[in-house]
Amino acid sequence: MNDLYSLQDRMRALTDFIIDAQHQVRQGQNVNLIGLDAKVSQVCNDTIKLPPAEAMEMQPLIANMIGHLEDLGKSLEELKAHLIQQKK
C-alpha cells in the first residue's frame, strides 16, 4: 500500500514508537526493537515507490524519523557504556 496518506500515518506511528523506545531506554527499561529495522526499511522502500512529488512530501517525516533513530542509537550506546562500566 503506497497511498501517501497511509504512508504518512505509518511513518508517524513508527516515529512515535522510536520516541517511546528512546524514553524507555533512558529510563533503564527494556525495550523490544525486534523488527524495527524491517519496518523502517519498508516505509522507506514504499516512499521510493511514490510519484516524485508525493515522495518529496515525505521528506520532512523521513528526516524527523532519522533524527529520532539517531537519538535512540545514542541512548543505546550510552546505556551500553553504562552497563559495561558497572561490570568493572
Backbone as CSV, one residue per row, in Angstrom:
resi,resn,N_x,N_y,N_z,CA_x,CA_y,CA_z,C_x,C_y,C_z
1,MET,0.849,-1.181,0.000,0.000,0.000,0.000,0.890,1.238,0.000
2,ASN,0.803,2.024,-1.050,1.666,3.186,-1.186,0.900,4.494,-1.187
3,ASP,-0.347,4.468,-0.745,-1.117,5.682,-0.647,-0.386,6.671,0.247
4,LEU,-0.225,7.891,-0.213,0.547,8.904,0.512,0.071,9.078,1.945
5,TYR,-1.230,9.218,2.142,-1.736,9.491,3.488,-1.536,8.300,4.413
6,SER,-1.716,7.119,3.885,-1.487,5.908,4.675,-0.014,5.798,5.048
7,LEU,0.842,6.102,4.093,2.284,6.039,4.347,2.705,7.096,5.369
8,GLN,2.136,8.272,5.292,2.429,9.312,6.275,2.007,8.860,7.673
9,ASP,0.839,8.233,7.762,0.367,7.725,9.054,1.303,6.648,9.589
10,ARG,1.737,5.746,8.723,2.667,4.692,9.147,3.988,5.284,9.613
11,MET,4.475,6.298,8.906,5.737,6.942,9.270,5.605,7.640,10.621
12,ARG,4.495,8.320,10.841,4.284,8.989,12.133,4.191,7.976,13.265
13,ALA,3.487,6.875,13.038,3.358,5.841,14.068,4.712,5.218,14.367
14,LEU,5.506,4.999,13.351,6.836,4.433,13.544,7.729,5.407,14.307
15,THR,7.647,6.675,13.967,8.427,7.693,14.677,7.998,7.768,16.135
16,ASP,6.698,7.687,16.392,6.215,7.683,17.773,6.767,6.487,18.541
17,PHE,6.813,5.325,17.891,7.376,4.136,18.525,8.847,4.364,18.870
18,ILE,9.585,4.950,17.957,11.013,5.213,18.174,11.204,6.178,19.338
19,ILE,10.392,7.211,19.399,10.465,8.182,20.501,10.170,7.490,21.827
20,ASP,9.121,6.675,21.852,8.781,5.935,23.074,9.911,4.999,23.480
21,ALA,10.508,4.333,22.507,11.609,3.417,22.793,12.787,4.166,23.410
22,GLN,13.076,5.347,22.884,14.178,6.130,23.439,13.893,6.519,24.884
23,HIS,12.674,6.915,25.169,12.317,7.273,26.551,12.484,6.067,27.472
24,GLN,12.075,4.910,27.011,12.206,3.692,27.811,13.676,3.370,28.077
25,VAL,14.497,3.488,27.054,15.934,3.223,27.210,16.535,4.192,28.218
26,ARG,16.188,5.457,28.110,16.739,6.459,29.039,16.292,6.231,30.475
27,GLN,15.139,5.574,30.650,14.648,5.260,31.987,15.165,3.907,32.468
28,GLY,15.999,3.269,31.666,16.580,1.997,32.051,15.650,0.811,31.868
29,GLN,14.584,1.007,31.131,13.632,-0.073,30.902,14.050,-0.887,29.677
30,ASN,13.618,-2.133,29.672,13.838,-2.966,28.494,12.893,-2.520,27.392
31,VAL,13.369,-2.599,26.171,12.544,-2.237,25.029,12.776,-3.271,23.931
32,ASN,11.704,-3.670,23.292,11.784,-4.660,22.230,11.901,-3.940,20.891
33,LEU,13.062,-4.037,20.280,13.307,-3.386,18.995,13.318,-4.379,17.840
34,ILE,12.897,-5.617,18.119,12.877,-6.635,17.066,11.926,-6.182,15.969
35,GLY,12.402,-6.191,14.767,11.595,-5.821,13.613,11.636,-4.346,13.262
36,LEU,12.271,-3.537,14.102,12.310,-2.098,13.822,13.009,-1.822,12.500
37,ASP,14.129,-2.485,12.255,14.856,-2.248,11.010,14.015,-2.610,9.790
38,ALA,13.249,-3.680,9.879,12.395,-4.079,8.758,11.289,-3.059,8.526
39,LYS,10.719,-2.535,9.606,9.652,-1.541,9.464,10.186,-0.245,8.860
40,VAL,11.378,0.167,9.302,11.992,1.377,8.751,12.285,1.167,7.263
41,SER,12.847,0.023,6.932,13.139,-0.278,5.530,11.877,-0.265,4.681
42,GLN,10.812,-0.835,5.224,9.568,-0.918,4.459,8.994,0.462,4.158
43,VAL,8.947,1.347,5.152,8.385,2.673,4.880,9.288,3.458,3.926
44,CYS,10.589,3.252,4.037,11.500,3.927,3.101,11.321,3.386,1.687
45,ASN,11.225,2.073,1.547,11.005,1.477,0.230,9.666,1.908,-0.361
46,ASP,8.640,1.977,0.472,7.332,2.417,-0.004,7.370,3.880,-0.426
47,THR,8.167,4.678,0.241,8.309,6.088,-0.132,8.956,6.212,-1.504
48,ILE,9.952,5.393,-1.761,10.640,5.430,-3.061,9.680,5.101,-4.201
49,LYS,8.669,4.301,-3.916,7.710,3.883,-4.943,6.658,4.950,-5.255
50,LEU,6.604,5.981,-4.429,5.635,7.058,-4.659,6.042,7.894,-5.871
51,PRO,5.072,8.561,-6.488,5.431,9.550,-7.514,6.347,10.608,-6.891
52,PRO,7.261,11.162,-7.679,8.249,12.103,-7.119,7.676,13.236,-6.271
53,ALA,6.591,13.837,-6.696,6.023,14.955,-5.926,5.541,14.482,-4.557
54,GLU,4.932,13.305,-4.504,4.468,12.767,-3.226,5.644,12.334,-2.359
55,ALA,6.651,11.765,-2.981,7.843,11.358,-2.221,8.492,12.568,-1.560
56,MET,8.487,13.702,-2.234,9.052,14.922,-1.652,8.262,15.358,-0.424
57,GLU,6.966,15.097,-0.406,6.146,15.449,0.751,6.526,14.615,1.972
58,MET,7.130,13.470,1.730,7.541,12.586,2.823,8.875,13.016,3.444
59,GLN,9.616,13.853,2.757,10.963,14.219,3.202,11.017,14.737,4.647
60,PRO,10.147,15.649,5.063,10.227,16.114,6.456,9.954,14.994,7.465
61,LEU,9.026,14.104,7.128,8.737,12.989,8.031,9.912,12.027,8.119
62,ILE,10.550,11.781,6.994,11.713,10.899,6.983,12.852,11.521,7.787
63,ALA,13.086,12.806,7.585,14.149,13.493,8.326,13.876,13.436,9.823
64,ASN,12.628,13.625,10.211,12.251,13.559,11.617,12.503,12.162,12.175
65,MET,12.087,11.141,11.428,12.291,9.766,11.876,13.783,9.459,12.020
66,ILE,14.572,9.864,11.052,16.016,9.605,11.101,16.642,10.289,12.308
67,GLY,16.230,11.503,12.586,16.752,12.204,13.761,16.459,11.440,15.049
68,HIS,15.251,10.916,15.151,14.890,10.156,16.353,15.603,8.806,16.397
69,LEU,15.831,8.204,15.240,16.614,6.962,15.203,18.040,7.219,15.694
70,GLU,18.606,8.344,15.280,19.953,8.704,15.743,19.961,8.919,17.252
71,ASP,18.940,9.580,17.769,18.844,9.793,19.215,18.711,8.463,19.957
72,LEU,17.904,7.557,19.419,17.756,6.237,20.030,19.082,5.499,20.019
73,GLY,19.791,5.570,18.910,21.103,4.928,18.825,22.062,5.471,19.870
74,LYS,22.066,6.774,20.066,22.926,7.388,21.081,22.534,6.925,22.482
75,SER,21.232,6.861,22.733,20.765,6.407,24.042,21.171,4.955,24.297
76,LEU,21.089,4.135,23.274,21.506,2.733,23.416,23.007,2.624,23.666
77,GLU,23.776,3.437,22.978,25.229,3.433,23.193,25.570,3.891,24.608
78,GLU,24.866,4.916,25.087,25.098,5.396,26.454,24.739,4.316,27.474
79,LEU,23.639,3.616,27.241,23.246,2.530,28.136,24.283,1.415,28.111
80,LYS,24.763,1.084,26.944,25.790,0.050,26.812,27.044,0.441,27.588
81,ALA,27.490,1.667,27.424,28.675,2.137,28.134,28.448,2.100,29.643
82,HIS,27.271,2.486,30.067,26.945,2.468,31.488,26.969,1.043,32.041
83,LEU,26.403,0.119,31.303,26.379,-1.279,31.743,27.770,-1.888,31.796
84,ILE,28.600,-1.538,30.813,29.978,-2.017,30.804,30.734,-1.443,32.002
85,GLN,30.510,-0.174,32.290,31.172,0.464,33.429,30.759,-0.179,34.733
86,GLN,29.503,-0.565,34.850,29.013,-1.204,36.072,29.671,-2.564,36.292
87,LYS,30.036,-3.245,35.230,30.640,-4.579,35.344,32.083,-4.502,35.826
88,LYS,32.696,-3.341,35.707,34.114,-3.195,36.089,34.280,-3.098,37.573
